Amino acid sequence: MSRIHALSKAILIIVALAFASASPSFAQSEGFKNALAQTIAKDNDAIKFYKTRGFKPIWMGRSGADRKRRTALMAAFRSASAHGLPAANYNAKAWESNIKAATGAAARGKMEGQLTLAFMRYARDIQTGVLTPSKIDSEIARSIPYRGRLGTLIAFTKSSPAGFLKALPPKSTQYARLMKEKLRLEKMVARGGWGPKVAAKSLKPGQGGDSVVALRNRLVAMGFMKRTNSATYDQEMVKAVKLFQSAHGLSADGVAGPGTLRQVNTSMETRLTSVMVAMERERWINRPLGKRHVWVNLTDFSAQIIDNGKVTFQTRSVVGANEEDRRSPEFSDVMEFMVINPSWYVPRSITTKEYLPLLQKNKNAVSHLEIRDSKGNAVNRANINFNKFDEKTFPYSMRQPPSRGNALGLVKFMFPNKYNIYLHDTPAKKLFGREVRAFSHGCVRLNDPFDFAYALLAKQTSDPVGFFQSRLKTNKEARVNLKSPVPVHIVYRTAFVSPGGRLNFRRDVYGRDGKIWKALQREGVALRAVQG
């Protein structure tokens, strides 16, 4: 044996003897640290956190503070399903059993790391959602207000554990209302739901029979009419049907036609999934919306101005058609100005895909539009051979000057964004009479754009009507800046609770909520029936 090998062996023996004579607490501490470090090795935030505290525990220690944190976290896990989070991740009974079983130093170190990782996952899930929306649908272009995981962990250790965890979910009134409705529906599912479906294609006032009784019973179970023994489609049922129709985005005529009965027969479980998806969507927008903000619900075909939590203005809207490149995206931005008597600068996709083929057949087509070169100068279309170009090579742009027939109408509301989406007037007023109003190329058209402008301008002038009309009468394009820019939130809610407490449902016009529910299921979110 060489002198180097002999020396190495001696050192190993000395180290071994040192560990053997070390106190049990030292041995346990090292075992705890090693197991903890291995458990969190792939999580940089957790590593940074424990390095700064010398790998001391926050959950598995003997102190009262550690016990309080464990107790608070388990209480939060027990309520996770109420928030529509993945139940398997937050099974409090399983966690409590594993905590009790973790008796050795290494086992406690491993459990310490697992609890920290679970805490950070829970905090993110309940604050800003289980899913990454853009991965579900690229048209859900929402910027999620993620909180820093390390900062959240540090703040938790410096706060009251129970209070900190209770403060994590969204504080919006809508989230609280949706959660209340979720629990109500879960209890009703456990009791059998709304009863038998209505076996009829349509029903009218004055009719009677089993189908009318089935309709009556479902309307009673849904809370749209009081209990009655009447088996006739009477005036009380007409009122109830109108209420139901209003709460489901249908034309409220009191007649239970095919569209109405399709909504009446929608299962409670399906409605429950809509509520749970809406709660996930609320988590995606868990930030201050603005004391004054514009709320555009694509599925409701409406635009509202909200002041201090109350709707102060509302109008019907037309949104993007359910076709590729025409669906309205979901995002938030800030409205900075309006343009009165706007020009319409035709988006290139419309120019090349819709108008170029027409011009190739007849160069005098779409004569209401100007042809412009790359410098913005008007070009005589008579001198252009449109057949020389295709979608990629067409070198011109198109513009429609201000006029009552302008595609944007007489005013547009701008919140500059990369999607080129804004709110505007339209000469196509008939579309606002439709029940489903998905017809645009993506922008949001307003039924009452002048009143919308007056409501916005009222914050900065004593005579908003006179101010607006004076500029409108010039027939010239005029930009008007908003002295206080207004946040705009373009959202997609198929389930929401009205200020009066009525649970509303809307059609999944783009199929986005269906995709979200399937993604939530893949993450472990499931329907449940609650006894009570």
C-alpha positions as CSV (number, residue, x, y, z in Angstrom):
1,M,0.0,0.0,0.0
2,S,1.4,3.4,-0.9
3,R,1.9,6.2,1.7
4,I,-0.9,8.3,-0.1
5,H,-3.4,5.4,0.1
6,A,-2.5,4.8,3.7
7,L,-3.0,8.5,4.5
8,S,-6.4,8.6,2.8
9,K,-7.5,5.5,4.7
10,A,-6.5,7.1,7.9
11,I,-8.4,10.3,7.1
12,L,-11.6,8.3,6.4
13,I,-11.3,6.4,9.7
14,I,-10.9,9.7,11.6
15,V,-13.9,11.2,9.8
16,A,-16.0,8.0,10.5
17,L,-15.0,8.1,14.2
18,A,-15.9,11.8,14.4
19,F,-19.4,11.1,13.0
20,A,-19.8,8.1,15.3
21,S,-19.0,10.2,18.3
22,A,-21.1,13.1,17.1
23,S,-24.3,13.9,19.0
24,P,-27.6,12.4,17.6
25,S,-28.9,15.8,16.8
26,F,-26.0,16.6,14.5
27,A,-26.4,13.3,12.7
28,Q,-30.1,14.0,12.3
29,S,-29.5,17.5,11.1
30,E,-27.2,16.4,8.4
31,G,-29.6,13.7,7.3
32,F,-32.5,16.2,7.3
33,K,-30.5,18.7,5.2
34,N,-29.3,16.1,2.7
35,A,-32.9,14.7,2.2
36,L,-34.3,18.2,1.9
37,A,-31.7,19.3,-0.6
38,Q,-32.3,16.3,-2.8
39,T,-36.1,16.8,-2.7
40,I,-35.9,20.4,-3.9
41,A,-32.8,20.1,-6.1
42,K,-34.7,20.9,-9.3
43,D,-36.5,24.0,-7.9
44,N,-34.3,27.1,-7.9
45,D,-36.7,29.2,-5.8
46,A,-36.8,26.5,-3.0
47,I,-33.1,26.1,-3.1
48,K,-32.5,29.9,-2.7
49,F,-35.0,30.0,0.1
50,Y,-33.4,27.2,2.2
51,K,-29.9,28.4,1.5
52,T,-30.6,31.8,3.1
53,R,-31.9,30.0,6.3
54,G,-29.3,27.3,6.5
55,F,-31.7,24.6,5.5
56,K,-33.7,25.1,8.7
57,P,-37.3,23.8,8.5
58,I,-40.5,25.8,8.3
59,W,-42.9,22.8,8.5
60,M,-41.2,19.8,10.1
61,G,-39.5,21.4,13.0
62,R,-40.6,21.0,16.6
63,S,-41.6,24.7,17.1
64,G,-45.1,26.0,17.6
65,A,-44.6,28.1,14.5
66,D,-43.9,25.0,12.4
67,R,-47.0,23.3,13.7
68,K,-49.2,26.3,12.9
69,R,-47.9,26.4,9.4
70,R,-48.7,22.7,8.9
71,T,-52.1,23.1,10.4
72,A,-52.9,26.1,8.2
73,L,-51.7,24.4,5.1
74,M,-53.7,21.2,5.7
75,A,-56.8,23.4,6.3
76,A,-56.1,25.1,3.0
77,F,-55.7,21.8,1.2
78,R,-59.1,20.6,2.6
79,S,-60.8,23.5,0.9
80,A,-58.9,23.1,-2.4
81,S,-61.7,21.2,-4.1
82,A,-64.2,23.9,-3.2
83,H,-62.0,26.2,-5.4
84,G,-62.0,23.7,-8.2
85,L,-58.3,22.7,-7.8
86,P,-56.9,19.2,-8.5
87,A,-58.1,17.1,-5.5
88,A,-55.3,14.5,-5.7
89,N,-52.6,17.2,-5.3
90,Y,-54.2,18.5,-2.1
91,N,-55.5,15.4,-0.4
92,A,-55.2,16.6,3.2
93,K,-55.8,13.2,4.7
94,A,-53.0,11.7,2.7
95,W,-50.6,14.5,3.5
96,E,-51.4,14.3,7.2
97,S,-50.7,10.5,7.2
98,N,-47.4,11.0,5.4
99,I,-46.4,13.7,7.8
100,K,-47.0,11.4,10.8
101,A,-45.1,8.6,9.1
102,A,-42.0,10.8,8.6
103,T,-40.2,10.1,11.8
104,G,-36.5,9.8,10.9
105,A,-34.3,12.7,9.9
106,A,-34.1,11.8,6.2
107,A,-37.9,11.2,6.1
108,R,-38.6,14.5,7.8
109,G,-36.2,16.3,5.4
110,K,-37.9,14.8,2.4
111,M,-41.3,15.7,3.8
112,E,-40.1,19.3,4.5
113,G,-39.2,19.7,0.8
114,Q,-42.4,18.1,-0.5
115,L,-44.5,20.4,1.7
116,T,-42.7,23.5,0.4
117,L,-43.1,22.4,-3.2
118,A,-46.8,21.7,-2.6
119,F,-47.3,25.0,-0.9
120,M,-45.8,26.9,-3.8
121,R,-47.9,24.9,-6.3
122,Y,-51.0,25.6,-4.3
123,A,-50.3,29.3,-4.0
124,R,-49.9,29.6,-7.7
125,D,-52.9,27.4,-8.5
126,I,-55.3,29.3,-6.3
127,Q,-53.9,32.8,-7.1
128,T,-53.4,32.7,-10.8
129,G,-54.8,29.4,-12.1
130,V,-54.0,25.8,-12.7
131,L,-53.5,26.2,-16.4
132,T,-51.4,28.4,-18.7
133,P,-54.2,29.8,-21.0
134,S,-52.1,30.4,-24.1
135,K,-51.2,26.7,-24.1
136,I,-54.9,25.8,-24.3
137,D,-55.8,28.3,-27.0
138,S,-53.5,30.9,-28.6
139,E,-56.4,33.3,-28.9
140,I,-56.5,33.5,-25.1
141,A,-53.8,36.1,-25.1
142,R,-54.1,37.1,-21.5
143,S,-51.0,38.2,-19.5
144,I,-51.3,36.3,-16.2
145,P,-50.3,38.3,-13.1
146,Y,-48.0,35.7,-11.6
147,R,-46.6,36.3,-8.2
148,G,-42.9,35.5,-7.5
149,R,-42.7,32.1,-5.9
150,L,-39.7,32.9,-3.7
151,G,-41.3,36.1,-2.6
152,T,-44.5,34.3,-1.7
153,L,-42.6,31.7,0.3
154,I,-40.7,34.4,2.2
155,A,-43.8,36.4,2.9
156,F,-45.6,33.3,4.2
157,T,-42.9,32.6,6.8
158,K,-43.3,36.2,8.0
159,S,-47.1,36.2,8.2
160,S,-49.9,34.6,10.1
161,P,-50.1,31.2,8.3
162,A,-53.9,30.9,8.3
163,G,-54.4,34.5,7.4
164,F,-51.9,34.4,4.6
165,L,-53.4,31.3,3.0
166,K,-57.0,32.7,3.2
167,A,-55.8,35.8,1.4
168,L,-54.5,33.9,-1.6
169,P,-57.7,33.3,-3.7
170,P,-59.0,36.2,-5.9
171,K,-60.9,38.8,-3.8
172,S,-63.2,39.8,-6.6
173,T,-67.0,39.7,-5.8
174,Q,-67.5,37.6,-8.9
175,Y,-65.1,34.9,-7.7
176,A,-66.9,34.7,-4.3
177,R,-70.3,34.5,-6.1
178,L,-69.2,31.8,-8.5
179,M,-67.7,29.8,-5.6
180,K,-71.0,30.0,-3.7
181,E,-72.9,28.9,-6.8
182,K,-70.5,26.0,-7.3
183,L,-71.2,24.7,-3.8
184,R,-75.0,25.1,-4.4
185,L,-74.9,23.2,-7.6
186,E,-72.8,20.4,-6.1
187,K,-75.4,20.0,-3.3
188,M,-78.1,19.8,-5.9
189,V,-76.2,17.2,-7.9
190,A,-76.1,15.1,-4.8
191,R,-79.9,15.4,-4.5
192,G,-80.5,14.4,-8.1
193,G,-80.3,17.6,-10.0
194,W,-83.2,19.4,-11.8
195,G,-85.3,16.3,-12.6
196,P,-86.3,14.8,-15.9
197,K,-85.6,16.6,-19.1
198,V,-88.4,18.1,-21.2
199,A,-89.3,15.6,-24.0
200,A,-90.5,18.1,-26.6
201,K,-89.1,20.1,-29.5
202,S,-91.0,23.2,-28.5
203,L,-93.8,24.4,-26.2
204,K,-96.1,27.4,-26.4
205,P,-98.4,29.2,-23.9
206,G,-101.7,27.5,-23.5
207,Q,-100.4,24.0,-24.0
208,G,-100.6,21.3,-21.3
209,G,-99.4,17.7,-20.7
210,D,-96.4,15.9,-19.4
211,S,-93.8,18.0,-21.2
212,V,-95.3,21.2,-19.8
213,V,-95.1,19.6,-16.3
214,A,-91.5,18.6,-16.9
215,L,-90.7,22.2,-18.0
216,R,-92.5,23.6,-15.0
217,N,-90.6,21.3,-12.6
218,R,-87.2,22.2,-14.1
219,L,-88.0,25.9,-13.9
220,V,-89.0,25.5,-10.3
221,A,-85.8,23.5,-9.5
222,M,-83.7,26.2,-11.2
223,G,-85.3,28.9,-9.2
224,F,-87.2,30.7,-12.0
225,M,-90.7,30.1,-10.6
226,K,-92.4,29.2,-7.4
227,R,-93.9,25.8,-6.8
228,T,-97.3,25.3,-8.4
229,N,-99.7,22.5,-9.2
230,S,-100.6,24.0,-12.6
231,A,-100.1,21.6,-15.6
232,T,-100.8,24.4,-18.1
233,Y,-98.3,26.7,-19.8
234,D,-99.9,29.7,-18.1
235,Q,-98.8,33.3,-17.6
236,E,-96.7,32.4,-14.6
237,M,-94.8,30.0,-16.8
238,V,-94.4,32.6,-19.5
239,K,-92.8,34.9,-16.9
240,A,-90.5,32.1,-15.7
241,V,-89.5,31.3,-19.3
242,K,-88.7,34.9,-19.9
243,L,-86.5,35.0,-16.8
244,F,-84.8,31.9,-17.9
245,Q,-84.2,33.2,-21.4
246,S,-82.7,36.5,-20.1
247,A,-80.4,34.5,-17.8
248,H,-79.1,32.4,-20.7
249,G,-78.6,35.1,-23.3
250,L,-81.8,34.2,-25.3
251,S,-84.4,36.5,-26.8
252,A,-87.0,36.8,-24.0
253,D,-90.3,36.1,-25.8
254,G,-91.7,33.6,-23.2
255,V,-92.0,30.8,-25.8
256,A,-90.0,27.6,-25.2
257,G,-88.7,27.1,-28.7
258,P,-86.0,24.6,-29.7
259,G,-83.2,26.9,-28.6
260,T,-84.7,27.6,-25.2
261,L,-85.5,23.9,-24.5
262,R,-81.9,23.0,-25.5
263,Q,-80.7,25.3,-22.8
264,V,-83.4,24.1,-20.3
265,N,-82.3,20.5,-20.9
266,T,-78.6,21.2,-20.4
267,S,-77.4,19.0,-17.5
268,M,-76.5,20.4,-14.1
269,E,-73.1,18.8,-14.5
270,T,-72.4,20.7,-17.7
271,R,-73.5,24.0,-15.9
272,L,-71.2,23.1,-13.0
273,T,-68.2,22.7,-15.4
274,S,-69.0,26.2,-16.8
275,V,-68.9,27.7,-13.3
276,M,-65.6,25.9,-12.5
277,V,-64.0,27.2,-15.8
278,A,-65.2,30.7,-14.9
279,M,-63.5,30.4,-11.5
280,E,-60.2,29.4,-13.3
281,R,-60.6,32.4,-15.6
282,E,-61.1,34.7,-12.6
283,R,-57.8,33.5,-11.3
284,W,-56.1,34.4,-14.6
285,I,-57.3,38.0,-14.2
286,N,-56.5,38.2,-10.4
287,R,-55.3,41.8,-10.4
288,P,-57.0,45.3,-9.8
289,L,-59.2,45.9,-12.8
290,G,-59.3,49.7,-12.3
291,K,-61.8,51.8,-10.4
292,R,-63.2,52.6,-13.9
293,H,-62.8,50.0,-16.6
294,V,-64.4,48.7,-19.7
295,W,-65.6,45.0,-19.5
296,V,-66.3,43.3,-22.8
297,N,-67.8,39.8,-22.4
298,L,-67.5,38.1,-25.8
299,T,-70.0,35.4,-25.0
300,D,-72.6,37.9,-23.8
301,F,-72.1,40.2,-26.8
302,S,-72.0,43.2,-24.5
303,A,-69.7,46.0,-23.4
304,Q,-70.0,47.7,-20.1
305,I,-68.4,50.6,-18.3
306,I,-67.8,49.7,-14.6
307,D,-67.3,52.4,-12.0
308,N,-66.3,51.4,-8.5
309,G,-67.7,47.9,-9.1
310,K,-71.1,49.0,-10.5
311,V,-72.2,48.9,-14.1
312,T,-72.8,52.6,-15.2
313,F,-73.2,51.9,-18.9
314,Q,-74.0,48.9,-21.0
315,T,-74.5,48.3,-24.7
316,R,-74.9,45.4,-27.1
317,S,-71.9,44.4,-29.1
318,V,-70.9,42.4,-32.2
319,V,-67.8,40.3,-31.9
320,G,-65.5,38.3,-34.2
321,A,-67.0,35.5,-36.2
322,N,-66.2,31.9,-35.3
323,E,-63.8,31.5,-38.1
324,E,-60.0,31.3,-38.3
325,D,-58.4,34.7,-38.1
326,R,-61.7,36.3,-37.2
327,R,-62.3,35.3,-33.6
328,S,-61.8,38.1,-31.0
329,P,-58.9,37.4,-28.7
330,E,-59.0,37.7,-25.0
331,F,-56.6,40.3,-23.4
332,S,-56.5,43.4,-21.3
333,D,-55.1,46.8,-22.3
334,V,-55.6,50.5,-21.7
335,M,-57.9,52.8,-23.7
336,E,-56.0,56.0,-24.5
337,F,-58.1,57.9,-27.0
338,M,-61.0,57.9,-29.4
339,V,-61.1,58.9,-33.0
340,I,-64.2,60.8,-34.2
341,N,-64.9,60.5,-38.0
342,P,-62.2,57.8,-38.3
343,S,-60.6,56.5,-41.5
344,W,-60.5,52.7,-41.9
345,Y,-57.1,51.4,-42.7
346,V,-58.0,48.0,-44.0
347,P,-56.0,45.2,-42.3
348,R,-53.7,43.5,-44.7
349,S,-55.4,40.1,-44.2
350,I,-58.7,41.6,-45.4
351,T,-57.0,43.5,-48.2
352,T,-55.2,40.5,-49.7
353,K,-57.6,37.7,-48.9
354,E,-61.0,39.4,-49.6
355,Y,-60.4,42.5,-51.7
356,L,-57.5,41.6,-54.0
357,P,-59.5,38.7,-55.6
358,L,-62.3,41.2,-56.3
359,L,-60.0,43.7,-57.8
360,Q,-58.4,41.0,-60.0
361,K,-61.8,40.4,-61.5
362,N,-62.8,44.1,-61.7
363,K,-60.4,46.9,-60.9
364,N,-63.4,49.1,-60.1
365,A,-64.6,46.8,-57.3
366,V,-64.8,48.2,-53.7
367,S,-64.6,51.7,-55.2
368,H,-65.3,53.2,-51.8
369,L,-61.7,52.3,-50.8
370,E,-58.6,54.2,-51.7
371,I,-55.5,52.3,-53.0
372,R,-52.3,53.6,-51.4
373,D,-48.6,53.0,-52.0
374,S,-45.9,52.3,-49.4
375,K,-45.5,56.0,-48.7
376,G,-49.2,56.5,-48.1
377,N,-49.9,58.3,-51.3
378,A,-53.2,57.6,-53.2
379,V,-52.7,55.6,-56.4
380,N,-55.0,55.5,-59.4
381,R,-56.3,51.9,-59.6
382,A,-56.7,52.3,-63.3
383,N,-52.9,52.1,-63.7
384,I,-52.5,48.9,-61.6
385,N,-52.4,45.4,-63.0
386,F,-53.9,43.6,-60.0
387,N,-53.3,40.2,-61.6
388,K,-49.6,40.6,-61.3
389,F,-49.8,40.1,-57.5
390,D,-50.8,37.6,-54.9
391,E,-51.3,37.7,-51.1
392,K,-47.6,37.9,-50.4
393,T,-46.5,40.3,-53.2
394,F,-49.4,42.9,-53.2
395,P,-47.5,46.2,-52.5
396,Y,-50.5,48.4,-51.7
397,S,-52.6,49.2,-48.7
398,M,-56.3,50.3,-48.6
399,R,-58.1,53.1,-46.8
400,Q,-61.7,54.1,-46.4
401,P,-62.0,57.9,-45.8
402,P,-64.4,59.2,-43.0
403,S,-68.0,58.9,-43.8
404,R,-71.3,57.5,-42.4
405,G,-70.8,54.4,-44.5
406,N,-67.3,53.9,-43.1
407,A,-66.7,50.3,-41.8
408,L,-65.8,51.8,-38.4
409,G,-68.9,54.1,-38.4
410,L,-68.3,57.5,-36.9
411,V,-66.1,56.8,-33.9
412,K,-63.6,54.3,-32.8
413,F,-62.1,53.7,-29.3
414,M,-58.4,52.9,-29.2
415,F,-56.3,50.8,-26.8
416,P,-53.2,50.2,-29.1
417,N,-52.3,46.5,-29.1
418,K,-50.5,44.0,-31.3
419,Y,-53.8,42.3,-32.2
420,N,-55.2,45.5,-33.9
421,I,-58.4,45.1,-31.9
422,Y,-60.5,48.0,-30.8
423,L,-64.1,49.1,-30.1
424,H,-66.0,51.0,-32.8
425,D,-69.3,52.1,-34.4
426,T,-70.6,50.4,-37.5
427,P,-73.1,51.1,-40.3
428,A,-74.4,47.5,-40.0
429,K,-77.0,48.2,-37.3
430,K,-79.3,45.3,-38.1
431,L,-76.8,42.8,-36.7
432,F,-77.5,44.1,-33.2
433,G,-81.0,42.6,-33.3
434,R,-79.6,39.0,-33.6
435,E,-79.4,36.7,-30.6
436,V,-75.9,35.5,-31.5
437,R,-73.7,38.4,-32.7
438,A,-70.5,36.9,-33.9
439,F,-69.9,38.5,-37.3
440,S,-66.9,40.9,-37.2
441,H,-63.3,40.4,-38.3
442,G,-62.3,40.4,-34.6
443,C,-62.9,44.0,-33.5
444,V,-65.9,44.8,-31.2
445,R,-68.7,46.8,-32.7
446,L,-71.0,48.8,-30.3
447,N,-74.7,49.3,-30.7
448,D,-74.6,52.7,-28.9
449,P,-71.2,54.1,-29.6
450,F,-72.2,57.8,-29.2
451,D,-73.6,57.1,-25.7
452,F,-70.4,55.1,-24.9
453,A,-68.3,58.1,-26.0
454,Y,-70.5,60.5,-23.9
455,A,-70.0,58.3,-20.8
456,L,-66.2,58.3,-21.3
457,L,-66.0,62.0,-22.0
458,A,-68.2,62.9,-19.0
459,K,-65.2,62.5,-16.8
460,Q,-63.3,65.3,-18.5
461,T,-65.9,67.8,-19.8
462,S,-69.1,69.3,-18.4
463,D,-70.8,69.0,-21.9
464,P,-69.8,65.6,-23.3
465,V,-72.6,65.6,-25.9
466,G,-71.8,69.1,-27.2
467,F,-68.1,68.4,-27.2
468,F,-68.5,65.2,-29.2
469,Q,-71.1,66.5,-31.7
470,S,-69.0,69.7,-32.4
471,R,-66.2,67.5,-33.7
472,L,-68.5,65.1,-35.4
473,K,-70.1,67.9,-37.5
474,T,-66.7,68.8,-39.0
475,N,-66.7,65.5,-40.9
476,K,-62.9,65.5,-40.4
477,E,-60.9,63.0,-38.5
478,A,-60.3,64.1,-34.9
479,R,-58.4,62.4,-32.2
480,V,-59.6,63.0,-28.6
481,N,-57.3,61.8,-25.8
482,L,-58.7,60.5,-22.6
483,K,-57.3,62.5,-19.7
484,S,-57.6,59.4,-17.6
485,P,-56.9,56.3,-19.7
486,V,-59.3,53.5,-19.0
487,P,-58.4,49.8,-18.6
488,V,-60.2,47.5,-21.1
489,H,-60.7,43.8,-20.3
490,I,-61.9,41.6,-23.2
491,V,-63.1,38.5,-21.4
492,Y,-64.9,35.2,-22.2
493,R,-67.4,34.2,-19.5
494,T,-70.0,31.5,-20.2
495,A,-71.0,31.6,-16.5
496,F,-71.3,34.6,-14.4
497,V,-73.4,35.9,-11.5
498,S,-75.3,39.2,-12.0
499,P,-75.2,41.9,-9.4
500,G,-78.7,40.8,-8.3
501,G,-77.3,37.3,-7.5
502,R,-78.7,35.4,-10.6
503,L,-76.4,32.8,-12.1
504,N,-76.2,33.4,-15.8
505,F,-75.0,31.1,-18.6
506,R,-74.0,31.9,-22.2
507,R,-73.0,29.8,-25.2
508,D,-69.5,28.7,-25.7
509,V,-69.4,30.5,-29.0
510,Y,-65.7,29.7,-29.8
511,G,-65.5,26.4,-28.0
512,R,-62.8,27.7,-25.7
513,D,-64.4,26.7,-22.4
514,G,-64.7,23.2,-23.7
515,K,-60.9,23.1,-24.2
516,I,-60.3,24.6,-20.8
517,W,-62.4,22.0,-19.0
518,K,-60.6,19.1,-20.8
519,A,-57.3,20.6,-19.8
520,L,-58.5,21.0,-16.2
521,Q,-59.5,17.4,-16.1
522,R,-56.1,16.4,-17.4
523,E,-54.7,18.2,-14.4
524,G,-56.9,16.3,-12.0
525,V,-59.8,18.7,-11.6
526,A,-63.1,16.7,-11.2
527,L,-66.8,17.3,-10.6
528,R,-68.1,16.4,-7.1
529,A,-71.4,16.0,-5.4
530,V,-71.6,17.5,-1.9
531,Q,-74.0,16.1,0.7
532,G,-75.6,18.8,2.8
